[in-house]
Amino acid sequence: MASAALARDADSLAVSNDGALPSDVLYEVLLRVPAKALCRLRLVCRSWRSLTSDPRFARTHSARHPLFIVIDLDRLDPEIHIIDLYSGGIVKRISSADLAQRVHGIGDLYRLMSTEASLVCVSTTTSDDGTVQDIVLNPATGAVKILPDDNRSGLVDSCILGYVPSTGQYKVLRLSFCGTPEETFKVACEVITLGGCGDDQRWRAKPSRAISILAHVKYVAVVHGVAYFWLFKSSDDDDDDDDNSNTMPIVALFDLATEKWRPSTLPGPISCHVYQVDADQIHFNSFDGCLVISHHKVRDCSADLWFLMGVDNNRPSWTKRYSMRCAPHWDHAIFYPPCPLVILGDGRVVAWLKRKRVLTVYDPSTGTWEDLINLKYYFTLEMYQGSLLCSDLEC
């Protein structure tokens, strides 16, 4: 493969370079080396390590060599795997045993919750009694933070990582089911600031929303410090400015800077109003700094990608940039549609076929799909937004 040849060339360069190679040429050469090989090559000398650790280099390298993250549960000691998108090779492994050695009380890895920049939020089962413990991990540095378990209001559905540009802080929004069958269920909301002190290290309770919020990772996206959720129908709040049925999706917004739900919701893309939808046909993402909603249409087995370009007087401006027909050889594509993961620099869309355990890529210039990697041992995966070369791309 071309990437393997580039890695061999860079290995040769590491041995033969006498310092006469121009720095801009070296920069371009190292940009072309896959992440796994580059993590070795950066040990050649201080100047190479300094270059590859620079946030600007790391950001450019990550754009050219996308990574995704999974939890491999098909083993006695579950592991986090960070994998190269193109080759399918494992760039880094972090096992449950590794985490337990770093932090007392952490048990087996259990569930991937969310990612933001170089940080990953996962759930683990504690080694003592099997209860669930949520942690935030930086795979680049190995740093681990156990999220406090105080004031837990009910069954935790998700922990959502987000970065607040106005303050430079990372926060976690925790959503939990609470209530009883005899009363209206609610989603309890709590926020914690990472790296804070004092009261920042405790969960701060926030006003709840109705249970109609879908808090699974596939129905949540964080863009510029705002978390967007699929509100399957309007809540029991008094924002009845929308005339919605139960099958018309709405977008609810939580502002991580103010730590409040925004009072107004947003109607979803037009195709979601024309066609009835259910949970298997919607997917939330953040692409190019925009909220993107993927809507799979059962009628013709196709998927539209809608980009939220802006909001004017609570009226969203949705733009459909992709309309993708499912491949004929996909069995059960109507019921198990592809979930978009990333848009590559050349405009191709990489998606996850959960039913087939395959990463596949759509080329808009030809309107065709091509299978990329078979991942038969993995069930849930997310794009890794950070870099193993730099501890934090925001640094």
BABARO-429557 format. One record per residue (C-alpha): x, y, z; residue in three letters; residue number from 1. Coordinates in Angstrom, 1 decimal. Layout:
BEGIN
px; py; pz; rest; nr
X; Y; Z; ALA; NUM
...
This chain:
BEGIN
px; py; pz; rest; nr
0.0; 0.0; 0.0; MET; 1
1.1; 3.6; -0.6; ALA; 2
0.9; 4.4; 3.1; SER; 3
3.2; 1.5; 3.9; ALA; 4
5.7; 2.6; 1.3; ALA; 5
5.7; 6.2; 2.8; LEU; 6
6.3; 4.8; 6.2; ALA; 7
9.3; 2.8; 4.9; ARG; 8
10.6; 5.9; 3.2; ASP; 9
10.3; 7.9; 6.5; ALA; 10
12.0; 5.1; 8.4; ASP; 11
14.9; 5.3; 5.9; SER; 12
15.0; 9.1; 6.3; LEU; 13
15.3; 8.6; 10.0; ALA; 14
18.5; 6.7; 9.5; VAL; 15
20.1; 8.7; 6.7; SER; 16
19.1; 12.3; 7.4; ASN; 17
22.2; 14.3; 8.3; ASP; 18
20.2; 17.5; 9.0; GLY; 19
20.7; 18.9; 5.5; ALA; 20
17.1; 18.2; 4.5; LEU; 21
15.1; 21.4; 4.3; PRO; 22
12.6; 21.8; 7.1; SER; 23
9.7; 22.4; 4.8; ASP; 24
10.4; 19.2; 2.8; VAL; 25
10.7; 17.3; 6.1; LEU; 26
7.4; 18.7; 7.2; TYR; 27
5.7; 17.5; 4.0; GLU; 28
7.3; 14.1; 4.3; VAL; 29
6.2; 13.5; 7.9; LEU; 30
2.7; 14.7; 7.1; LEU; 31
2.4; 11.7; 4.8; ARG; 32
3.4; 9.1; 7.3; VAL; 33
0.5; 7.2; 9.0; PRO; 34
0.0; 7.9; 12.7; ALA; 35
1.3; 4.6; 14.0; LYS; 36
4.7; 4.9; 12.2; ALA; 37
4.9; 8.6; 13.0; LEU; 38
4.6; 7.9; 16.8; CYS; 39
7.8; 5.8; 16.4; ARG; 40
9.6; 8.3; 14.1; LEU; 41
9.1; 11.2; 16.5; ARG; 42
11.5; 9.5; 18.9; LEU; 43
14.4; 9.9; 16.4; VAL; 44
15.5; 13.3; 17.7; CYS; 45
14.3; 16.3; 19.6; ARG; 46
13.6; 18.4; 16.5; SER; 47
11.4; 15.7; 15.0; TRP; 48
9.5; 15.4; 18.3; ARG; 49
9.1; 19.1; 18.5; SER; 50
7.8; 19.4; 14.9; LEU; 51
5.3; 16.5; 15.2; THR; 52
4.1; 17.7; 18.6; SER; 53
3.2; 21.2; 17.3; ASP; 54
-0.6; 21.7; 17.4; PRO; 55
-0.6; 23.0; 13.8; ARG; 56
1.2; 20.0; 12.5; PHE; 57
-1.0; 17.6; 14.6; ALA; 58
-4.2; 19.3; 13.3; ARG; 59
-3.1; 19.0; 9.7; THR; 60
-1.9; 15.4; 10.1; HIS; 61
-5.2; 14.4; 11.8; SER; 62
-7.1; 15.8; 8.8; ALA; 63
-5.1; 13.7; 6.4; ARG; 64
-5.0; 10.5; 8.6; HIS; 65
-8.5; 10.2; 10.3; PRO; 66
-8.7; 7.9; 13.3; LEU; 67
-11.7; 6.3; 14.9; PHE; 68
-12.2; 4.8; 18.4; ILE; 69
-13.9; 1.6; 19.5; VAL; 70
-14.2; -0.5; 22.6; ILE; 71
-13.4; -4.2; 21.9; ASP; 72
-15.6; -6.1; 24.3; LEU; 73
-14.9; -9.5; 22.7; ASP; 74
-12.1; -10.3; 25.1; ARG; 75
-11.5; -11.0; 28.8; LEU; 76
-9.8; -7.7; 29.2; ASP; 77
-11.8; -5.2; 27.1; PRO; 78
-9.7; -2.6; 25.3; GLU; 79
-10.0; 0.8; 23.7; ILE; 80
-8.7; 0.7; 20.2; HIS; 81
-7.7; 3.8; 18.2; ILE; 82
-7.7; 2.7; 14.5; ILE; 83
-6.4; 4.2; 11.3; ASP; 84
-9.4; 4.8; 9.0; LEU; 85
-7.7; 3.8; 5.8; TYR; 86
-5.6; 0.8; 6.8; SER; 87
-7.7; -0.5; 9.6; GLY; 88
-4.6; -0.9; 11.7; GLY; 89
-4.7; -0.4; 15.4; ILE; 90
-2.6; 2.7; 16.3; VAL; 91
-3.0; 2.5; 20.1; LYS; 92
-4.5; 0.1; 22.6; ARG; 93
-5.6; 0.9; 26.1; ILE; 94
-6.9; -2.0; 28.2; SER; 95
-9.1; -2.1; 31.2; SER; 96
-6.0; -3.4; 33.2; ALA; 97
-4.0; -0.4; 32.0; ASP; 98
-6.6; 2.0; 33.4; LEU; 99
-7.0; 0.0; 36.6; ALA; 100
-3.2; 0.4; 37.2; GLN; 101
-3.4; 4.2; 36.7; ARG; 102
-6.5; 4.8; 38.8; VAL; 103
-7.7; 2.6; 41.7; HIS; 104
-11.3; 1.3; 41.5; GLY; 105
-11.7; 1.3; 37.7; ILE; 106
-13.0; -2.0; 36.4; GLY; 107
-13.8; -3.3; 32.9; ASP; 108
-14.5; -0.9; 30.0; LEU; 109
-18.2; -1.0; 29.3; TYR; 110
-19.4; 1.7; 26.9; ARG; 111
-18.2; 4.5; 24.7; LEU; 112
-20.1; 7.6; 25.6; MET; 113
-18.7; 10.6; 23.6; SER; 114
-15.6; 12.3; 22.3; THR; 115
-14.4; 15.9; 22.0; GLU; 116
-11.0; 17.0; 20.7; ALA; 117
-8.5; 14.7; 22.3; SER; 118
-10.8; 13.6; 25.2; LEU; 119
-12.9; 10.5; 25.4; VAL; 120
-15.7; 9.7; 27.9; CYS; 121
-16.3; 6.0; 28.6; VAL; 122
-18.2; 4.0; 31.2; SER; 123
-16.5; 1.3; 33.2; THR; 124
-17.7; -1.2; 35.7; THR; 125
-16.0; -0.8; 39.1; THR; 126
-13.9; -3.6; 40.2; SER; 127
-15.5; -3.8; 43.7; ASP; 128
-19.2; -4.4; 43.0; ASP; 129
-19.8; -4.1; 39.3; GLY; 130
-21.5; -0.7; 39.4; THR; 131
-20.9; 1.7; 36.5; VAL; 132
-18.3; 4.4; 36.8; GLN; 133
-17.8; 7.1; 34.1; ASP; 134
-14.4; 8.4; 33.3; ILE; 135
-12.7; 11.0; 30.9; VAL; 136
-9.6; 9.8; 29.2; LEU; 137
-6.9; 11.5; 27.2; ASN; 138
-5.4; 8.7; 25.0; PRO; 139
-2.5; 11.0; 24.0; ALA; 140
-1.2; 11.5; 27.5; THR; 141
-2.8; 8.6; 29.4; GLY; 142
-4.5; 11.0; 31.9; ALA; 143
-7.7; 9.7; 33.5; VAL; 144
-10.3; 11.6; 35.4; LYS; 145
-13.0; 9.8; 37.3; ILE; 146
-16.3; 11.7; 37.2; LEU; 147
-17.9; 12.0; 40.6; PRO; 148
-20.9; 9.8; 41.3; ASP; 149
-22.6; 12.2; 43.7; ASP; 150
-26.2; 13.3; 43.3; ASN; 151
-27.0; 10.7; 40.8; ARG; 152
-30.7; 11.2; 40.1; SER; 153
-31.4; 8.1; 38.2; GLY; 154
-30.2; 5.8; 35.4; LEU; 155
-27.5; 7.6; 33.5; VAL; 156
-28.3; 7.6; 29.8; ASP; 157
-25.3; 9.6; 28.5; SER; 158
-22.4; 11.8; 29.4; CYS; 159
-21.7; 14.4; 26.6; ILE; 160
-18.3; 16.0; 26.3; LEU; 161
-18.2; 19.6; 25.0; GLY; 162
-15.8; 22.4; 24.5; TYR; 163
-16.8; 26.0; 25.3; VAL; 164
-14.9; 28.4; 23.0; PRO; 165
-15.7; 31.5; 25.0; SER; 166
-14.1; 30.2; 28.2; THR; 167
-11.7; 27.6; 26.9; GLY; 168
-13.3; 25.0; 29.2; GLN; 169
-14.3; 21.4; 28.7; TYR; 170
-17.5; 20.4; 30.3; LYS; 171
-19.5; 17.2; 30.6; VAL; 172
-23.3; 17.2; 30.4; LEU; 173
-24.8; 14.1; 32.2; ARG; 174
-28.4; 13.1; 31.4; LEU; 175
-30.2; 10.6; 33.6; SER; 176
-33.7; 9.1; 33.6; PHE; 177
-35.6; 9.9; 36.8; CYS; 178
-39.2; 9.7; 38.0; GLY; 179
-41.6; 6.8; 38.4; THR; 180
-44.1; 5.1; 36.1; PRO; 181
-46.9; 6.8; 38.2; GLU; 182
-45.5; 10.3; 37.3; GLU; 183
-44.1; 11.9; 34.2; THR; 184
-40.6; 10.7; 33.5; PHE; 185
-37.9; 13.4; 33.2; LYS; 186
-34.4; 13.6; 32.0; VAL; 187
-32.3; 15.0; 34.9; ALA; 188
-29.5; 17.3; 33.7; CYS; 189
-26.2; 17.9; 35.5; GLU; 190
-23.0; 19.6; 34.4; VAL; 191
-19.4; 19.4; 35.6; ILE; 192
-16.3; 21.4; 34.4; THR; 193
-13.2; 19.4; 33.7; LEU; 194
-10.0; 20.7; 35.3; GLY; 195
-11.8; 23.0; 37.7; GLY; 196
-11.6; 23.3; 41.4; CYS; 197
-13.9; 23.6; 44.4; GLY; 198
-17.6; 23.6; 43.4; ASP; 199
-16.5; 22.9; 39.7; ASP; 200
-15.6; 19.4; 40.8; GLN; 201
-19.2; 18.6; 41.7; ARG; 202
-22.2; 18.0; 39.4; TRP; 203
-24.4; 21.1; 39.1; ARG; 204
-28.1; 20.2; 38.7; ALA; 205
-29.9; 22.0; 35.8; LYS; 206
-33.6; 22.3; 34.8; PRO; 207
-34.9; 19.1; 33.3; SER; 208
-36.6; 18.4; 30.0; ARG; 209
-39.2; 15.8; 29.2; ALA; 210
-38.2; 12.2; 28.4; ILE; 211
-38.9; 12.8; 24.8; SER; 212
-35.2; 13.9; 24.5; ILE; 213
-33.2; 11.1; 22.8; LEU; 214
-29.9; 11.2; 24.6; ALA; 215
-28.1; 8.3; 22.8; HIS; 216
-24.8; 9.4; 21.2; VAL; 217
-26.3; 9.0; 17.7; LYS; 218
-28.9; 11.7; 18.4; TYR; 219
-26.5; 14.2; 20.0; VAL; 220
-23.9; 16.6; 18.5; ALA; 221
-21.9; 19.4; 20.1; VAL; 222
-21.1; 22.4; 17.9; VAL; 223
-19.3; 25.5; 19.2; HIS; 224
-20.3; 24.9; 22.8; GLY; 225
-24.0; 24.0; 22.1; VAL; 226
-25.3; 20.5; 22.5; ALA; 227
-28.1; 19.6; 20.0; TYR; 228
-30.6; 16.9; 20.8; PHE; 229
-33.4; 15.2; 18.9; TRP; 230
-36.6; 16.1; 20.7; LEU; 231
-39.0; 13.5; 19.2; PHE; 232
-42.0; 15.6; 20.0; LYS; 233
-42.4; 19.0; 21.7; SER; 234
-42.0; 18.8; 25.5; SER; 235
-44.4; 19.8; 28.1; ASP; 236
-42.8; 23.2; 28.2; ASP; 237
-44.8; 26.1; 27.0; ASP; 238
-42.9; 26.6; 23.7; ASP; 239
-45.9; 25.6; 21.7; ASP; 240
-44.8; 27.9; 18.9; ASP; 241
-44.5; 24.8; 16.7; ASP; 242
-47.4; 22.7; 15.6; ASP; 243
-45.9; 19.2; 15.8; ASN; 244
-47.0; 15.7; 15.7; SER; 245
-45.2; 12.8; 17.4; ASN; 246
-43.5; 11.8; 14.2; THR; 247
-42.0; 15.3; 13.5; MET; 248
-38.5; 15.7; 14.9; PRO; 249
-37.5; 18.9; 16.6; ILE; 250
-34.0; 20.0; 17.8; VAL; 251
-33.5; 21.0; 21.4; ALA; 252
-30.4; 23.0; 22.4; LEU; 253
-28.4; 23.1; 25.6; PHE; 254
-25.9; 25.9; 25.9; ASP; 255
-22.8; 24.7; 27.7; LEU; 256
-21.5; 28.2; 28.4; ALA; 257
-24.7; 29.4; 30.2; THR; 258
-25.5; 25.8; 31.3; GLU; 259
-29.2; 26.3; 30.3; LYS; 260
-31.6; 24.9; 27.8; TRP; 261
-32.4; 27.4; 25.2; ARG; 262
-36.1; 28.4; 25.4; PRO; 263
-36.9; 27.8; 21.7; SER; 264
-36.5; 24.6; 19.8; THR; 265
-35.8; 24.3; 16.1; LEU; 266
-37.7; 22.3; 13.4; PRO; 267
-35.8; 19.6; 11.7; GLY; 268
-35.0; 19.5; 8.0; PRO; 269
-37.9; 19.6; 5.5; ILE; 270
-37.6; 15.9; 4.5; SER; 271
-38.1; 14.9; 8.1; CYS; 272
-41.5; 16.7; 8.0; HIS; 273
-42.5; 15.2; 4.6; VAL; 274
-41.7; 11.6; 5.7; TYR; 275
-42.6; 10.0; 8.9; GLN; 276
-39.4; 9.1; 10.8; VAL; 277
-38.4; 6.8; 13.6; ASP; 278
-35.2; 6.5; 15.7; ALA; 279
-33.4; 4.2; 13.2; ASP; 280
-33.6; 6.8; 10.4; GLN; 281
-32.0; 9.8; 12.1; ILE; 282
-28.4; 10.5; 13.0; HIS; 283
-26.7; 13.7; 14.4; PHE; 284
-23.2; 14.7; 13.6; ASN; 285
-20.9; 17.7; 13.6; SER; 286
-19.2; 18.3; 10.3; PHE; 287
-17.3; 21.4; 9.1; ASP; 288
-18.4; 23.3; 12.3; GLY; 289
-22.1; 22.7; 11.5; CYS; 290
-24.8; 20.5; 13.0; LEU; 291
-25.6; 17.8; 10.4; VAL; 292
-28.7; 15.6; 10.5; ILE; 293
-28.7; 12.5; 8.4; SER; 294
-32.2; 11.3; 7.4; HIS; 295
-32.6; 7.9; 6.0; HIS; 296
-35.7; 7.6; 3.8; LYS; 297
-37.3; 4.1; 3.8; VAL; 298
-39.4; 4.8; 0.7; ARG; 299
-36.4; 4.8; -1.7; ASP; 300
-33.6; 3.6; 0.6; CYS; 301
-31.7; 6.8; 0.4; SER; 302
-30.1; 9.2; 2.9; ALA; 303
-30.0; 13.0; 2.9; ASP; 304
-27.3; 15.0; 4.8; LEU; 305
-28.7; 18.3; 6.0; TRP; 306
-26.4; 21.1; 7.3; PHE; 307
-27.6; 23.7; 9.7; LEU; 308
-26.1; 26.9; 8.2; MET; 309
-27.6; 29.4; 10.6; GLY; 310
-30.6; 30.4; 12.6; VAL; 311
-32.6; 33.7; 12.1; ASP; 312
-35.4; 34.5; 14.5; ASN; 313
-35.6; 30.9; 15.5; ASN; 314
-35.9; 29.8; 11.9; ARG; 315
-33.2; 27.4; 10.9; PRO; 316
-31.5; 27.5; 7.5; SER; 317
-31.0; 23.8; 6.5; TRP; 318
-29.0; 23.0; 3.3; THR; 319
-29.0; 19.5; 1.8; LYS; 320
-25.5; 18.8; 0.6; ARG; 321
-25.8; 15.1; 0.0; TYR; 322
-28.5; 12.7; -1.2; SER; 323
-27.1; 9.2; -1.2; MET; 324
-28.8; 6.0; -2.6; ARG; 325
-28.1; 2.9; -0.6; CYS; 326
-25.9; 0.2; -2.4; ALA; 327
-27.9; -2.6; -3.9; PRO; 328
-25.9; -5.3; -2.1; HIS; 329
-26.7; -4.0; 1.3; TRP; 330
-29.0; -6.5; 3.0; ASP; 331
-31.5; -4.9; 5.4; HIS; 332
-30.3; -1.4; 4.5; ALA; 333
-33.9; -0.2; 4.9; ILE; 334
-33.9; -1.1; 8.6; PHE; 335
-30.2; -0.7; 9.3; TYR; 336
-29.1; 2.3; 7.3; PRO; 337
-25.5; 3.6; 7.1; PRO; 338
-24.5; 6.0; 9.9; CYS; 339
-22.2; 8.8; 8.6; PRO; 340
-19.0; 9.3; 10.5; LEU; 341
-16.8; 11.8; 8.7; VAL; 342
-16.6; 13.8; 5.5; ILE; 343
-13.1; 13.4; 4.0; LEU; 344
-11.2; 16.3; 2.4; GLY; 345
-12.2; 15.2; -1.1; ASP; 346
-15.9; 15.3; -0.3; GLY; 347
-16.4; 11.5; 0.2; ARG; 348
-18.5; 10.4; 3.1; VAL; 349
-17.4; 7.5; 5.4; VAL; 350
-20.3; 5.7; 7.1; ALA; 351
-20.7; 2.7; 9.5; TRP; 352
-22.9; -0.2; 8.4; LEU; 353
-23.6; -1.7; 11.8; LYS; 354
-25.6; -4.6; 10.5; ARG; 355
-22.6; -5.7; 8.3; LYS; 356
-19.9; -4.5; 10.6; ARG; 357
-18.3; -2.6; 7.7; VAL; 358
-16.9; 0.9; 7.2; LEU; 359
-18.0; 2.1; 3.7; THR; 360
-17.3; 5.2; 1.7; VAL; 361
-19.7; 7.2; -0.6; TYR; 362
-18.2; 9.0; -3.6; ASP; 363
-20.6; 11.8; -4.7; PRO; 364
-18.9; 12.2; -8.0; SER; 365
-19.9; 8.7; -9.0; THR; 366
-22.8; 8.1; -6.7; GLY; 367
-21.3; 4.8; -5.6; THR; 368
-20.3; 3.1; -2.4; TRP; 369
-17.1; 1.2; -1.7; GLU; 370
-16.5; -1.0; 1.4; ASP; 371
-13.4; 0.2; 3.2; LEU; 372
-12.8; -2.1; 6.3; ILE; 373
-14.5; -5.1; 7.8; ASN; 374
-14.7; -4.6; 11.5; LEU; 375
-16.6; -7.8; 12.6; LYS; 376
-15.4; -7.6; 16.2; TYR; 377
-16.7; -4.1; 17.0; TYR; 378
-20.2; -3.0; 17.7; PHE; 379
-20.0; 0.8; 18.4; THR; 380
-17.5; 3.3; 17.0; LEU; 381
-16.9; 7.0; 16.9; GLU; 382
-14.4; 9.2; 15.1; MET; 383
-11.5; 10.2; 17.3; TYR; 384
-11.3; 14.0; 16.9; GLN; 385
-8.0; 14.5; 18.6; GLY; 386
-4.4; 13.5; 17.8; SER; 387
-2.0; 11.1; 19.4; LEU; 388
0.8; 13.5; 18.6; LEU; 389
-0.5; 16.4; 20.6; CYS; 390
-2.2; 16.2; 24.0; SER; 391
-4.9; 18.6; 23.0; ASP; 392
-5.6; 20.2; 19.6; LEU; 393
-6.9; 23.3; 21.3; GLU; 394
-3.5; 23.9; 23.1; CYS; 395
